[in-house]
Amino acid sequence: MKPSLIARVNRRVKRVRKKFAQKSLILMYHRVAEKDVDPWSLCVTPEHFAQHLEAINKHAHPISLRELAQAHQEGKVPQGAVAITFDDGYANNLHQAKPLLERYGVPGTVFVSSGYLNSHREFWWDELDRVLLQPGRLPEKLSLNINGSTHQWELGAAVDYSEEEHQRDYARQAWGAQPGTRLFFYHSVWQLLQPLPEQHRYQAMDEILTWAEAEPVARETHRSLFPEEVHTLEQGGVVEVGAHTVNHPLLSAHSTVLQQDEIKQSKVDLEKLLGHPVKTFAYPYGAYTKETVPLVEEAGFVCACSTVEDTVWRESDRFELPRFDAINWDGKEFEQRLLSWLNS
């Protein structure tokens, strides 16, 4: 049999085995807050999040990520279990999400980027949104000098951003923006900044703030957790803290040495803060390379979450666990998707 045919047969066998295997789900959230312009669909309103939890209790078995990882490691993936996770470490995970998790008896894991805990600035992508996607007028031209290279944008019609355009963009995502719009301009700058080392990215953000005559403040709906709030988050046992690197880099764009430092140091930071082992990890942006995965295991984590949308089953890699992205669907839409995922 030809190698290509053998590979196709093996893939088909694997699909058939998976179809009849026991499967669980991991869901990925970010912010639980009232809706504002949300270019990456990171925000779920408290009302909708409560409806999601109702649907999970109705159709599935809520489980913590640690419990799911332990069962998976033992080869006993529970059927119809759902684990909830939150990426980044937003303060509203404590103030909005946790009370709802407690009310519905659903455990959750919050992956925290430790370098933001003592920051009085927003996550860089939110700061960029606050500066570029608020109604008003910006200068006609932006020029950034990054690592010796100059990058320029002519805003054209996007110089002015009306309240009407701002409201229109509530339901639009950055990756689908039309050229010539303020949202497209935002996405273009975001693409340049995302893979940069932390120092270069914040130098660029400082230039953008100066250019726009804006201040480095943090909105309550977008700020990260404070160190003392991380302790409060874990009180009561419904929420567990996991690691999400120090500075939330695009790991796949950086050296193995930087990746290792970001992964290990985030664990050290959080364990020092909390006084107990931190065992779970999530890759920022879901981006990593084949060299990244063993670094996570070597750091002492028991599992790691990706952003690949799939169910968890016996043959899933525990350091590349898939997750479904849960966005601001109402209860009916979420329930339909949940049933589809559970039955896939």
C-alpha positions in Angstrom: 0.0 0.0 0.0 1.4 3.5 -0.9 2.4 5.7 2.0 -0.2 8.4 1.0 -3.0 5.8 0.9 -1.9 4.5 4.3 -2.0 8.0 5.7 -5.5 8.6 4.4 -6.7 5.2 5.8 -5.2 6.0 9.2 -6.9 9.4 9.2 -10.2 7.8 8.4 -9.8 5.2 11.1 -9.0 7.9 13.6 -12.1 9.9 12.6 -14.3 6.9 13.1 -12.7 6.1 16.5 -13.2 9.6 17.6 -16.8 9.7 16.5 -17.6 6.9 19.0 -15.2 7.9 21.8 -16.1 9.7 25.0 -15.5 13.4 24.6 -15.5 16.6 26.6 -15.4 20.3 25.8 -13.3 23.2 27.0 -14.7 26.7 26.4 -12.7 29.9 26.1 -13.9 33.3 27.3 -12.0 36.5 27.9 -14.1 39.5 29.3 -17.5 39.4 31.0 -18.8 43.0 30.8 -21.3 45.2 29.1 -20.7 45.4 25.4 -18.6 48.2 23.8 -16.7 48.2 20.6 -15.1 44.8 20.6 -12.9 44.3 17.6 -11.8 40.8 18.6 -15.2 39.5 20.0 -13.7 39.1 23.5 -16.6 40.4 25.5 -19.7 38.4 26.7 -22.3 40.4 28.6 -23.2 39.2 32.2 -26.7 38.4 31.0 -25.5 36.2 28.1 -22.8 34.5 30.3 -25.5 33.6 32.8 -27.5 32.0 30.0 -24.5 30.1 28.8 -24.1 28.7 32.3 -27.7 27.7 32.5 -27.3 25.8 29.2 -24.2 24.0 30.4 -26.0 22.9 33.6 -28.9 21.7 31.5 -27.0 19.7 28.9 -23.6 18.9 30.2 -21.5 18.1 33.3 -19.5 21.1 34.5 -15.9 20.2 35.5 -12.7 22.0 36.3 -9.9 22.1 33.9 -7.6 20.4 36.4 -10.2 17.5 36.9 -10.5 17.2 33.1 -6.7 17.1 32.6 -6.4 14.5 35.4 -9.1 12.3 33.8 -7.5 12.7 30.4 -4.1 11.7 31.8 -5.7 8.5 33.2 -7.3 7.7 29.8 -10.8 8.3 31.2 -12.1 11.4 29.4 -15.7 12.0 30.8 -18.5 12.1 28.4 -20.3 15.4 28.0 -18.1 17.3 30.5 -17.5 21.0 30.0 -14.6 23.1 31.4 -14.7 26.9 31.3 -11.6 29.0 30.9 -10.8 32.7 30.7 -7.7 34.1 29.0 -5.6 37.1 29.9 -6.7 37.9 33.5 -9.2 40.7 33.2 -10.5 42.2 36.5 -14.1 41.5 35.4 -13.4 37.7 35.7 -13.5 38.4 39.4 -16.2 41.1 39.6 -18.6 39.8 36.9 -17.8 36.2 36.0 -17.0 34.7 39.4 -20.3 35.6 41.1 -22.2 33.9 38.2 -19.9 30.8 38.3 -20.7 30.6 42.0 -24.4 31.0 41.5 -24.6 28.2 38.9 -22.0 26.0 40.6 -19.7 25.9 37.6 -15.9 25.9 38.1 -13.6 28.0 36.0 -9.9 28.6 35.3 -8.5 32.1 34.7 -5.2 32.2 32.7 -3.3 35.2 34.0 -0.5 37.1 32.2 1.6 37.9 35.3 3.3 40.9 33.9 0.1 42.9 33.7 -0.8 42.5 37.4 1.0 45.6 38.5 0.3 47.6 35.4 -1.9 50.7 35.4 -2.3 50.4 31.7 -4.7 48.2 29.7 -3.6 45.2 27.7 -1.9 46.7 24.6 -4.7 45.6 22.2 -7.3 47.3 24.4 -5.2 50.4 24.7 -4.9 50.6 21.0 -8.7 50.2 20.7 -9.3 52.9 23.2 -7.0 55.3 21.3 -8.0 54.5 17.7 -11.6 53.3 18.0 -13.2 56.1 20.0 -15.3 58.8 18.3 -13.3 61.9 17.3 -10.6 63.2 15.0 -7.0 61.9 14.7 -4.0 63.5 12.9 -3.9 62.7 9.2 -0.7 60.7 9.3 0.9 58.2 11.7 4.6 57.4 11.5 6.2 54.8 13.8 9.9 54.0 14.0 10.3 50.4 15.1 13.7 48.8 15.4 15.2 51.1 12.8 12.3 50.8 10.3 9.7 53.5 9.6 6.1 52.6 9.2 3.6 55.1 7.9 -0.2 55.3 7.5 -2.2 58.0 5.7 -5.6 57.9 7.4 -7.6 59.7 4.6 -11.3 59.5 5.4 -10.6 57.6 8.6 -9.2 60.8 10.2 -12.8 61.5 11.4 -14.6 58.8 13.3 -18.3 59.7 14.0 -20.5 58.4 16.8 -22.6 56.7 14.1 -19.5 54.8 12.7 -18.5 53.9 16.3 -22.0 52.4 16.9 -21.8 50.6 13.6 -18.5 49.0 14.6 -20.0 47.5 17.7 -20.9 44.3 15.8 -17.8 44.2 13.5 -14.6 42.4 13.9 -11.2 43.8 13.0 -10.2 41.0 10.6 -13.2 41.8 8.4 -12.8 45.6 8.2 -13.1 47.4 5.0 -10.1 49.4 3.6 -10.3 53.1 4.3 -12.2 52.7 7.6 -11.0 53.5 11.1 -11.4 49.8 12.0 -9.2 48.8 9.1 -6.6 51.3 10.3 -6.7 49.8 13.8 -6.3 46.3 12.4 -3.3 47.3 10.3 -1.5 48.9 13.3 -2.4 45.8 15.5 -0.9 43.5 12.9 2.4 45.4 13.0 2.5 45.5 16.8 1.4 41.9 17.7 4.7 40.0 17.0 7.0 42.7 18.5 9.1 42.1 21.6 7.4 43.7 24.6 9.8 46.6 24.8 9.4 47.6 21.2 5.7 47.2 21.3 5.3 49.5 24.3 7.6 52.1 22.8 5.4 52.1 19.7 2.3 52.4 22.0 3.8 55.4 23.7 4.4 57.0 20.3 0.8 56.4 19.4 -0.5 57.9 22.7 1.6 61.0 22.1 0.5 61.2 18.5 -3.2 60.9 19.5 -2.8 63.2 22.6 -4.1 60.4 24.7 -3.3 59.2 28.3 -2.2 55.7 29.4 -5.3 55.1 31.6 -7.2 51.8 32.2 -10.9 51.5 31.8 -12.6 49.6 34.6 -14.2 47.3 31.9 -10.8 46.5 30.4 -8.2 46.6 33.2 -6.3 43.6 34.4 -6.5 42.0 37.8 -4.5 43.6 40.6 -2.3 41.2 42.6 -4.6 41.2 45.6 -7.5 40.4 43.4 -5.8 37.3 42.1 -6.0 36.0 45.7 -9.7 36.9 46.0 -10.4 35.2 42.7 -9.3 31.8 44.1 -11.2 32.2 47.4 -14.1 29.8 47.7 -12.6 27.2 45.3 -14.8 27.8 42.3 -12.0 29.5 40.3 -8.4 28.3 39.8 -5.6 30.5 38.3 -3.5 29.3 35.4 -0.5 30.8 33.7 -0.6 32.8 30.4 3.0 33.9 30.1 4.4 37.1 31.6 3.8 39.7 28.8 1.4 37.8 26.5 3.8 37.5 23.5 3.1 35.8 20.2 5.3 32.9 21.2 5.7 31.6 17.6 7.4 34.9 16.6 10.2 34.6 19.2 13.3 32.6 20.1 13.1 29.4 22.1 15.0 31.2 24.9 12.4 34.0 25.2 9.6 31.5 25.0 11.1 29.5 27.9 11.6 32.6 30.0 8.0 33.7 29.4 6.6 30.3 30.2 8.7 29.6 33.3 8.6 33.1 34.8 4.8 33.3 34.6 4.6 30.1 36.7 7.2 31.5 39.2 5.4 34.8 39.5 2.0 33.3 40.1 3.2 30.7 42.5 5.0 33.3 44.5 1.9 35.4 44.6 -0.6 32.6 45.5 1.6 30.4 47.6 0.7 27.1 45.8 1.6 25.3 42.6 0.1 26.6 39.3 -0.4 23.7 37.0 -2.3 24.8 33.9 -1.2 27.0 31.0 -2.7 28.6 27.9 -0.8 29.8 24.8 -1.4 33.6 24.1 -3.3 34.0 20.8 -3.2 30.2 20.6 0.2 30.6 18.9 3.1 28.2 19.4 5.6 26.0 17.6 6.7 22.4 18.0 9.5 23.7 20.1 7.1 25.5 22.5 5.1 22.4 23.7 8.0 20.6 25.5 8.9 23.9 27.2 5.5 23.9 28.9 5.9 20.4 30.1 9.4 21.0 31.3 8.2 24.0 33.3 6.0 21.7 35.4 2.6 22.3 34.0 0.2 19.3 33.7 -1.7 20.6 30.6 -1.9 23.5 28.2 -4.8 24.9 26.2 -4.7 26.0 22.5 -7.3 27.8 20.5 -7.9 25.0 18.0 -11.7 24.3 18.0 -12.3 20.7 18.7 -13.5 18.3 21.3 -11.2 16.7 23.9 -10.9 13.0 23.6 -8.5 10.2 24.7 -6.0 10.9 22.0 -5.9 14.6 22.4 -2.4 15.9 23.4 -2.7 17.3 27.0 -0.3 20.1 26.1 -2.4 21.1 23.1 -5.9 20.8 24.4 -8.5 22.2 22.0 -11.1 24.8 23.0 -14.2 26.3 21.5 -14.3 30.1 21.5 -17.5 31.3 23.3 -18.6 34.7 22.1 -21.5 37.0 23.0 -24.3 34.7 21.8 -27.6 34.8 23.6 -28.8 31.7 25.4 -30.6 30.2 22.5 -27.7 30.5 20.1 -25.2 29.2 22.7 -27.4 26.2 23.5 -27.6 25.2 19.9 -23.8 25.5 19.5 -23.2 23.6 22.7 -25.4 20.7 21.6 -23.7 20.7 18.2 -20.2 20.5 19.9 -21.3 17.8 22.3 -22.7 15.7 19.5 -19.9 16.3 17.0 
